[in-house]
Amino acid sequence: MTFDHLRFIEVELQMPLMMLPVRTSIIELDRARVLWSPASTFTEAQLRDAGEVTDIIAPNLLHGGGMKAAAAAHPRARLWGPVGIKEKFPELSWHGMLGVDPWPYDDELRHVALRGMPDFNESVFLHHRSRVLLVSDLAFNIDESQSRGIGPWLILHLFGTYRRLGVSRLFLNRVKDRAAFQESIERIAALDFSHVAPAHGRVVSEEGKQKLLAALHERGYTA
């Protein structure tokens, strides 16, 4: 499925016991062109093929591995990341901290910070025009074609996300303030979206909002 003013670049990352699918998004806005979660495996050619961008986002503390190469390929772009990212990548010049500094594109690309899990400090983004919610590690949707073999079976069963849209048990184990995280989930539930594009796995193009909220409900978070 394709979406207006939104395109994806999909690669794989070698992880213990499995190849992890990784999705990067390029979002066309009226006043900006945003590179969301550049993959750490991107080549210089892939970054070049992405075209000129004005802003580059690391959506959580685990998705910053591609920021250095992306910043080098797009030296005029503004860099955005979560609280704690400056300490992980002090060599980069960060423009703003998600959830702290004003995000200038909320009218087109709405930002919601997930509170209560400082080890991740993830933010999700709603692209209003396409009604696609971009998530990094909040949810996985790795299907059969992306999970063949015993390695994915073991890892994804451990996560509780084997061949389905699901919220990882290990991700939620990092929640330190349940009330703050619950409030963030309620803010996501108030958004108007139809599709979910996880960084890991297939896009959920039908009833994406209902399925994501059901996956969160399964883990004890309701909206």
Backbone as CSV, one residue per row, in Angstrom:
resi,resn,N_x,N_y,N_z,CA_x,CA_y,CA_z,C_x,C_y,C_z
1,MET,0.847,-1.190,0.000,0.000,0.000,0.000,0.881,1.237,0.000
2,THR,0.503,2.242,-0.793,1.255,3.491,-0.838,0.437,4.600,-0.193
3,PHE,1.134,5.621,0.272,0.486,6.730,0.956,0.986,8.042,0.367
4,ASP,0.094,9.017,0.281,0.472,10.318,-0.239,1.475,10.990,0.688
5,HIS,2.554,11.500,0.091,3.551,12.291,0.799,4.264,11.514,1.902
6,LEU,4.280,10.191,1.764,4.967,9.340,2.731,5.515,8.131,1.990
7,ARG,6.812,7.886,2.132,7.368,6.671,1.530,8.323,6.008,2.499
8,PHE,8.579,4.723,2.245,9.363,3.916,3.164,10.598,3.365,2.468
9,ILE,11.651,3.192,3.250,12.839,2.455,2.828,12.990,1.297,3.801
10,GLU,13.036,0.082,3.275,13.068,-1.098,4.136,14.365,-1.864,3.947
11,VAL,15.024,-2.151,5.072,16.276,-2.903,5.077,16.198,-3.953,6.182
12,GLU,17.277,-4.706,6.358,17.345,-5.699,7.433,18.602,-5.466,8.262
13,LEU,18.498,-5.801,9.528,19.600,-5.671,10.468,19.866,-7.030,11.100
14,GLN,21.125,-7.464,11.053,21.479,-8.749,11.661,21.448,-8.634,13.173
15,MET,20.592,-9.424,13.799,20.479,-9.481,15.246,20.807,-10.902,15.690
16,PRO,21.037,-11.127,16.976,21.237,-12.499,17.434,20.058,-13.386,17.039
17,LEU,20.315,-14.431,16.301,19.364,-15.472,15.920,18.389,-15.079,14.809
18,MET,18.413,-13.819,14.339,17.434,-13.461,13.311,17.841,-12.188,12.582
19,MET,17.254,-12.031,11.394,17.358,-10.776,10.662,16.139,-9.931,11.023
20,LEU,16.388,-8.727,11.486,15.310,-7.843,11.932,14.948,-6.866,10.820
21,PRO,13.694,-6.875,10.336,13.303,-5.870,9.351,13.250,-4.485,9.988
22,VAL,13.736,-3.501,9.244,13.805,-2.134,9.750,13.217,-1.193,8.693
23,ARG,12.310,-0.331,9.115,11.674,0.620,8.201,12.066,2.047,8.577
24,THR,12.515,2.775,7.577,12.744,4.212,7.682,11.676,4.919,6.869
25,SER,11.214,6.062,7.343,10.166,6.807,6.640,10.684,8.160,6.183
26,ILE,10.191,8.578,5.023,10.448,9.919,4.502,9.096,10.602,4.370
27,ILE,8.945,11.716,5.071,7.655,12.395,5.145,7.757,13.766,4.481
28,GLU,6.896,13.978,3.498,6.841,15.255,2.777,5.809,16.154,3.455
29,LEU,6.270,17.277,3.984,5.379,18.257,4.597,5.385,19.535,3.760
30,ASP,4.437,20.407,4.037,4.397,21.664,3.283,5.642,22.500,3.518
31,ARG,6.161,22.453,4.752,7.295,23.307,5.105,8.574,22.541,5.401
32,ALA,8.561,21.236,5.169,9.737,20.440,5.548,9.706,19.097,4.833
33,ARG,10.843,18.428,4.893,10.959,17.044,4.399,11.740,16.282,5.457
34,VAL,11.096,15.311,6.078,11.592,14.693,7.306,12.051,13.265,7.049
35,LEU,13.229,12.935,7.555,13.759,11.569,7.536,13.582,11.002,8.940
36,TRP,12.723,9.993,9.042,12.353,9.418,10.339,13.071,8.094,10.546
37,SER,13.849,8.004,11.609,14.529,6.779,12.027,15.426,6.186,10.940
38,PRO,16.473,6.936,10.528,17.389,6.374,9.522,18.066,5.107,10.044
39,ALA,18.052,4.070,9.230,18.612,2.779,9.645,20.122,2.856,9.789
40,SER,20.648,2.126,10.747,22.093,2.116,10.980,22.843,1.408,9.864
41,THR,22.126,0.639,9.037,22.767,-0.103,7.944,22.731,0.653,6.621
42,PHE,22.186,1.854,6.595,22.093,2.601,5.342,23.475,2.861,4.754
43,THR,23.555,2.692,3.459,24.769,3.059,2.735,24.691,4.523,2.347
44,GLU,25.825,5.059,1.929,25.845,6.447,1.462,24.894,6.625,0.282
45,ALA,24.824,5.620,-0.594,23.941,5.694,-1.759,22.476,5.735,-1.328
46,GLN,22.112,4.941,-0.335,20.727,4.944,0.133,20.360,6.285,0.760
47,LEU,21.281,6.862,1.497,21.015,8.163,2.094,20.905,9.241,1.026
48,ARG,21.699,9.100,-0.014,21.629,10.043,-1.126,20.299,9.906,-1.853
49,ASP,19.885,8.659,-2.057,18.640,8.392,-2.775,17.420,8.897,-2.007
50,ALA,17.566,9.076,-0.715,16.454,9.600,0.077,16.110,11.030,-0.322
51,GLY,17.034,11.723,-0.966,16.810,13.111,-1.354,17.099,14.067,-0.215
52,GLU,17.038,15.347,-0.518,17.315,16.366,0.495,16.254,16.337,1.592
53,VAL,16.700,16.469,2.830,15.774,16.532,3.965,16.117,17.739,4.830
54,THR,15.101,18.233,5.517,15.287,19.384,6.403,15.460,18.977,7.855
55,ASP,14.895,17.800,8.207,14.902,17.350,9.598,15.105,15.844,9.634
56,ILE,15.858,15.384,10.638,16.128,13.961,10.829,15.765,13.602,12.267
57,ILE,14.999,12.522,12.426,14.474,12.153,13.745,15.015,10.805,14.195
58,ALA,15.534,10.765,15.416,15.761,9.509,16.138,14.572,9.346,17.085
59,PRO,13.626,8.438,16.799,12.379,8.399,17.572,12.484,7.791,18.967
60,ASN,13.569,7.111,19.260,13.813,6.684,20.639,15.313,6.452,20.832
61,LEU,15.702,6.099,22.031,17.122,5.988,22.349,17.792,4.794,21.682
62,LEU,17.017,3.837,21.193,17.594,2.682,20.507,17.626,2.859,18.993
63,HIS,17.068,3.941,18.505,16.992,4.163,17.059,17.853,5.361,16.637
64,GLY,19.001,5.496,17.259,19.899,6.584,16.901,21.129,6.154,16.136
65,GLY,21.237,4.857,15.865,22.463,4.339,15.261,22.745,4.861,13.867
66,GLY,21.709,5.293,13.150,21.920,5.809,11.805,22.019,7.314,11.717
67,MET,21.974,7.997,12.858,21.925,9.455,12.832,23.239,10.086,12.371
68,LYS,24.359,9.501,12.750,25.643,10.103,12.379,25.826,10.120,10.868
69,ALA,25.562,8.974,10.217,25.705,8.903,8.764,24.677,9.790,8.073
70,ALA,23.455,9.823,8.606,22.417,10.658,8.007,22.761,12.136,8.132
71,ALA,23.297,12.516,9.276,23.691,13.912,9.472,24.835,14.296,8.540
72,ALA,25.758,13.357,8.311,26.866,13.631,7.391,26.363,13.777,5.958
73,ALA,25.354,12.979,5.591,24.802,13.049,4.235,23.931,14.282,4.036
74,HIS,23.365,14.785,5.133,22.469,15.954,5.068,22.910,16.971,6.126
75,PRO,24.037,17.631,5.910,24.641,18.471,6.958,23.811,19.683,7.353
76,ARG,22.862,20.100,6.535,22.032,21.260,6.880,20.751,20.876,7.601
77,ALA,20.496,19.578,7.729,19.259,19.127,8.377,19.328,19.318,9.888
78,ARG,18.181,19.615,10.482,18.075,19.716,11.941,17.900,18.319,12.525
79,LEU,18.593,18.045,13.624,18.544,16.728,14.259,17.651,16.778,15.496
80,TRP,16.739,15.816,15.576,15.818,15.706,16.705,15.954,14.324,17.333
81,GLY,15.867,14.282,18.659,15.940,13.010,19.344,15.369,13.117,20.747
82,PRO,15.256,11.985,21.434,14.688,11.983,22.781,15.683,12.465,23.827
83,VAL,15.165,12.772,24.986,16.029,13.092,26.125,16.979,11.923,26.356
84,GLY,18.256,12.223,26.475,19.285,11.206,26.658,20.090,10.943,25.402
85,ILE,19.607,11.389,24.252,20.307,11.110,22.998,21.609,11.900,22.891
86,LYS,21.655,13.098,23.472,22.883,13.891,23.432,24.025,13.164,24.134
87,GLU,23.699,12.469,25.203,24.721,11.734,25.945,25.198,10.519,25.153
88,LYS,24.333,9.921,24.358,24.721,8.761,23.548,25.536,9.171,22.325
89,PHE,25.213,10.338,21.775,25.883,10.809,20.559,26.308,12.269,20.738
90,PRO,27.276,12.507,21.637,27.671,13.901,21.928,28.381,14.582,20.770
91,GLU,28.842,13.820,19.793,29.554,14.401,18.659,28.620,15.072,17.664
92,LEU,27.306,14.832,17.795,26.345,15.415,16.870,25.760,16.708,17.432
93,SER,25.364,17.593,16.545,24.755,18.870,16.943,23.237,18.709,16.890
94,TRP,22.635,18.572,18.044,21.197,18.327,18.131,20.437,19.641,18.173
95,HIS,19.391,19.720,17.352,18.579,20.930,17.296,17.555,20.971,18.416
96,GLY,16.930,19.811,18.696,15.882,19.806,19.707,15.655,18.433,20.299
97,MET,15.104,18.443,21.530,14.767,17.226,22.244,13.258,17.005,22.176
98,LEU,12.866,15.838,21.664,11.453,15.515,21.531,10.791,15.435,22.908
99,GLY,9.647,16.064,23.029,8.942,16.077,24.306,9.384,17.182,25.231
100,VAL,10.417,17.912,24.842,10.911,19.032,25.652,10.850,20.322,24.849
101,ASP,11.510,20.327,23.707,11.532,21.509,22.856,10.324,21.506,21.920
102,PRO,9.857,22.684,21.522,8.688,22.746,20.627,8.959,22.026,19.307
103,TRP,8.022,21.179,18.919,8.088,20.481,17.638,7.310,21.329,16.628
104,PRO,7.944,21.812,15.563,7.319,22.847,14.732,6.303,22.373,13.710
105,TYR,6.079,21.074,13.588,5.244,20.571,12.491,4.010,19.829,12.979
106,ASP,3.541,20.134,14.174,2.424,19.388,14.740,1.160,19.444,13.880
107,ASP,1.006,20.500,13.098,-0.185,20.611,12.274,-0.194,19.592,11.134
108,GLU,0.982,19.056,10.776,1.077,18.058,9.711,1.618,16.718,10.199
109,LEU,2.499,16.764,11.172,3.145,15.553,11.693,3.104,15.630,13.217
110,ARG,2.015,15.127,13.773,1.770,15.244,15.207,2.714,14.344,15.992
111,HIS,3.232,14.883,17.072,4.212,14.168,17.895,3.624,13.865,19.265
112,VAL,3.764,12.620,19.717,3.358,12.244,21.076,4.519,11.504,21.728
113,ALA,5.020,12.038,22.837,6.091,11.389,23.588,5.497,10.365,24.549
114,LEU,6.088,9.180,24.581,5.665,8.144,25.529,6.395,8.381,26.847
115,ARG,5.656,8.816,27.832,6.234,9.115,29.138,6.362,7.848,29.980
116,GLY,7.245,7.903,30.937,7.319,6.835,31.925,8.284,5.716,31.617
117,MET,9.039,5.813,30.505,10.031,4.769,30.206,11.329,5.433,29.736
118,PRO,12.136,5.921,30.677,13.330,6.691,30.334,14.415,5.912,29.612
119,ASP,14.373,4.584,29.641,15.371,3.808,28.903,15.129,3.857,27.392
120,PHE,13.889,4.191,26.996,13.533,4.290,25.579,13.241,5.730,25.171
121,ASN,12.393,6.402,25.968,11.932,7.754,25.624,11.445,7.824,24.178
122,GLU,10.574,6.900,23.841,10.068,6.842,22.463,9.038,7.927,22.203
123,SER,9.012,8.403,20.964,7.944,9.264,20.474,7.311,8.606,19.258
124,VAL,6.003,8.740,19.153,5.291,8.287,17.954,4.850,9.529,17.184
125,PHE,4.609,9.350,15.886,4.269,10.479,15.023,3.080,10.113,14.137
126,LEU,2.110,11.012,14.086,0.960,10.842,13.204,1.108,11.770,12.007
127,HIS,1.177,11.172,10.816,1.158,11.939,9.578,-0.305,12.166,9.215
128,HIS,-0.772,13.401,9.406,-2.198,13.680,9.267,-2.714,13.371,7.866
129,ARG,-1.951,13.740,6.842,-2.446,13.603,5.470,-2.761,12.146,5.114
130,SER,-1.903,11.225,5.526,-2.096,9.809,5.205,-2.812,9.043,6.312
131,ARG,-2.928,9.659,7.491,-3.524,9.028,8.674,-2.726,7.787,9.082
132,VAL,-1.398,7.876,8.928,-0.484,6.804,9.316,0.194,7.181,10.628
133,LEU,0.165,6.281,11.595,0.899,6.443,12.845,2.228,5.709,12.723
134,LEU,3.321,6.438,12.902,4.666,5.865,12.838,5.115,5.505,14.243
135,VAL,5.459,4.240,14.456,5.953,3.788,15.762,7.279,3.068,15.553
136,SER,8.154,3.163,16.533,9.440,2.475,16.393,9.429,1.149,17.144
137,ASP,9.448,1.168,18.479,9.463,-0.096,19.226,8.197,-0.328,20.049
138,LEU,7.255,0.586,19.978,5.998,0.398,20.710,5.285,-0.861,20.247
139,ALA,5.333,-1.156,18.949,4.654,-2.344,18.416,5.473,-2.940,17.283
140,PHE,5.413,-4.259,17.174,6.043,-5.015,16.089,4.930,-5.658,15.257
141,ASN,5.203,-5.882,13.970,4.250,-6.622,13.141,5.025,-7.453,12.112
142,ILE,5.882,-8.321,12.599,6.737,-9.148,11.751,5.945,-10.379,11.318
143,ASP,5.750,-10.528,9.993,4.891,-11.588,9.506,5.671,-12.856,9.169
144,GLU,4.977,-13.822,8.575,5.563,-15.136,8.303,6.778,-15.031,7.382
145,SER,6.685,-14.194,6.356,7.788,-14.090,5.399,9.041,-13.471,6.013
146,GLN,8.890,-12.783,7.144,10.018,-12.117,7.799,10.503,-12.872,9.028
147,SER,9.956,-14.049,9.278,10.265,-14.727,10.543,10.418,-16.231,10.370
148,ARG,11.091,-16.629,9.312,11.286,-18.062,9.089,12.458,-18.582,9.918
149,GLY,12.313,-19.795,10.426,13.402,-20.412,11.163,13.185,-20.401,12.660
150,ILE,14.053,-21.118,13.355,13.914,-21.274,14.800,14.286,-20.006,15.555
151,GLY,15.243,-19.218,15.027,15.665,-18.002,15.719,14.536,-17.009,15.914
152,PRO,13.854,-16.593,14.834,12.717,-15.689,15.017,11.625,-16.283,15.890
153,TRP,11.402,-17.596,15.763,10.377,-18.245,16.596,10.702,-18.049,18.077
154,LEU,11.950,-18.269,18.445,12.343,-18.118,19.852,12.248,-16.670,20.317
155,ILE,12.853,-15.762,19.539,12.926,-14.362,19.956,11.541,-13.728,20.017
156,LEU,10.756,-13.917,18.961,9.464,-13.241,18.900,8.442,-13.860,19.841
157,HIS,8.559,-15.151,20.139,7.715,-15.716,21.192,8.091,-15.129,22.548
158,LEU,9.374,-14.896,22.773,9.810,-14.253,24.011,9.207,-12.857,24.125
159,PHE,9.196,-12.133,23.010,8.602,-10.786,22.996,7.076,-10.838,23.111
160,GLY,6.478,-11.946,22.659,5.026,-12.007,22.557,4.494,-11.356,21.303
161,THR,5.318,-11.332,20.245,4.925,-10.653,19.006,5.099,-11.545,17.786
162,TYR,5.047,-12.843,17.964,5.332,-13.753,16.852,4.242,-13.686,15.786
163,ARG,4.624,-13.241,14.590,3.762,-13.222,13.402,2.425,-12.531,13.644
164,ARG,2.452,-11.413,14.349,1.233,-10.635,14.590,1.615,-9.242,15.053
165,LEU,0.646,-8.333,14.982,0.857,-7.020,15.584,0.786,-7.194,17.091
166,GLY,1.851,-6.833,17.762,1.873,-6.996,19.207,2.804,-5.997,19.857
167,VAL,2.593,-5.791,21.148,3.446,-4.938,21.962,4.384,-5.839,22.747
168,SER,5.669,-5.614,22.601,6.667,-6.494,23.188,6.628,-6.460,24.714
169,ARG,6.654,-7.651,25.307,6.744,-7.734,26.769,8.027,-7.078,27.264
170,LEU,9.130,-7.265,26.530,10.400,-6.698,26.975,10.372,-5.184,26.915
171,PHE,9.701,-4.628,25.907,9.539,-3.181,25.817,8.799,-2.664,27.045
172,LEU,7.689,-3.295,27.386,6.887,-2.817,28.513,7.565,-3.059,29.853
173,ASN,8.505,-3.988,29.908,9.263,-4.183,31.145,10.092,-2.957,31.503
174,ARG,10.317,-2.072,30.532,11.109,-0.862,30.774,10.250,0.303,31.245
175,VAL,8.939,0.097,31.372,8.078,1.156,31.906,8.372,1.327,33.394
176,LYS,8.754,2.534,33.781,9.069,2.831,35.180,7.927,3.548,35.896
177,ASP,7.117,4.275,35.122,6.000,5.037,35.685,4.748,4.644,34.900
178,ARG,4.001,3.699,35.444,2.858,3.155,34.716,1.790,4.216,34.448
179,ALA,1.557,5.106,35.408,0.530,6.139,35.233,0.904,7.090,34.104
180,ALA,2.168,7.468,34.028,2.614,8.367,32.964,2.514,7.686,31.607
181,PHE,2.869,6.403,31.549,2.771,5.678,30.283,1.310,5.520,29.879
182,GLN,0.436,5.217,30.818,-0.993,5.095,30.525,-1.543,6.397,29.957
183,GLU,-1.133,7.527,30.518,-1.594,8.825,30.015,-1.142,9.036,28.571
184,SER,0.059,8.566,28.246,0.551,8.669,26.869,-0.280,7.815,25.921
185,ILE,-0.671,6.628,26.362,-1.497,5.753,25.539,-2.857,6.405,25.291
186,GLU,-3.385,7.081,26.277,-4.661,7.780,26.098,-4.523,8.906,25.079
187,ARG,-3.383,9.569,25.058,-3.157,10.611,24.051,-3.079,10.009,22.649
188,ILE,-2.450,8.854,22.526,-2.405,8.175,21.222,-3.814,7.768,20.787
189,ALA,-4.613,7.250,21.720,-5.968,6.804,21.394,-6.843,7.955,20.917
190,ALA,-6.518,9.171,21.321,-7.294,10.338,20.909,-6.939,10.813,19.504
191,LEU,-5.871,10.273,18.918,-5.456,10.680,17.582,-6.346,10.036,16.520
192,ASP,-6.448,10.705,15.380,-7.252,10.208,14.266,-6.332,9.530,13.254
193,PHE,-6.158,8.206,13.387,-5.332,7.467,12.441,-6.019,6.162,12.060
194,SER,-5.680,5.686,10.864,-6.259,4.441,10.355,-5.222,3.349,10.168
195,HIS,-3.957,3.741,9.975,-2.895,2.805,9.632,-1.761,2.929,10.654
196,VAL,-1.035,1.837,10.838,0.119,1.824,11.729,1.326,1.325,10.947
197,ALA,2.407,2.111,10.965,3.645,1.730,10.282,4.732,1.535,11.332
198,PRO,4.935,0.293,11.774,6.000,0.039,12.756,7.372,0.045,12.084
199,ALA,8.385,0.358,12.845,9.751,0.292,12.317,10.161,-1.141,12.040
200,HIS,9.484,-2.098,12.685,9.840,-3.509,12.534,8.605,-4.307,12.130
201,GLY,8.511,-4.645,10.847,7.400,-5.450,10.371,6.520,-4.722,9.375
202,ARG,5.424,-5.370,9.016,4.550,-4.874,7.965,3.661,-3.728,8.443
203,VAL,3.301,-2.878,7.496,2.342,-1.818,7.774,0.965,-2.443,7.991
204,VAL,0.269,-1.977,9.013,-1.115,-2.397,9.257,-2.006,-1.388,8.557
205,SER,-2.576,-1.798,7.438,-3.312,-0.854,6.596,-4.823,-0.934,6.782
206,GLU,-5.309,-1.901,7.535,-6.739,-2.013,7.808,-6.960,-2.067,9.315
207,GLU,-7.819,-1.172,9.788,-8.172,-1.112,11.211,-6.935,-1.016,12.089
208,GLY,-5.971,-0.211,11.644,-4.717,-0.098,12.385,-4.895,0.423,13.792
209,LYS,-5.737,1.422,13.960,-5.939,1.988,15.297,-6.557,0.962,16.237
210,GLN,-7.607,0.299,15.771,-8.274,-0.704,16.613,-7.313,-1.823,16.994
211,LYS,-6.507,-2.266,16.047,-5.587,-3.373,16.315,-4.471,-2.960,17.275
212,LEU,-3.966,-1.733,17.129,-2.932,-1.271,18.057,-3.495,-1.138,19.464
213,LEU,-4.686,-0.561,19.599,-5.279,-0.412,20.931,-5.601,-1.771,21.540
214,ALA,-5.980,-2.732,20.702,-6.228,-4.083,21.213,-4.945,-4.728,21.713
215,ALA,-3.838,-4.496,20.992,-2.550,-5.042,21.420,-2.112,-4.433,22.742
216,LEU,-2.371,-3.151,22.929,-2.048,-2.498,24.205,-2.962,-2.992,25.324
217,HIS,-4.233,-3.199,24.999,-5.185,-3.717,25.984,-4.758,-5.103,26.466
218,GLU,-4.237,-5.902,25.548,-3.746,-7.241,25.902,-2.661,-7.154,26.974
219,ARG,-1.908,-6.072,26.967,-0.813,-5.894,27.937,-1.243,-5.085,29.160
220,GLY,-2.542,-4.763,29.242,-3.043,-4.102,30.442,-3.152,-2.607,30.348
221,TYR,-3.040,-2.048,29.152,-3.158,-0.595,28.966,-4.377,-0.317,28.102
222,THR,-5.322,0.424,28.641,-6.578,0.709,27.951,-6.710,2.208,27.716
223,ALA,-7.586,2.536,26.778,-7.809,3.957,26.481,-9.295,4.236,26.417
